[in-house]
């Protein structure tokens, strides 16, 4: 993805998602990182 120009730095998106969701009052995201994909579960805030 980085080589194709879809991202700026490796690993920055996960931390950004965690920080943004926490600031919004949401539970932390759940990540399932595989070789071919990343599945993210985002839950609404209580």
Buried (B, 14 or more C-beta within 10 A) or exposed (E): EEEEEEEEEEEEBBEEBBEEBEEEEBEEBEEEEEEEEEEEEEEEEE
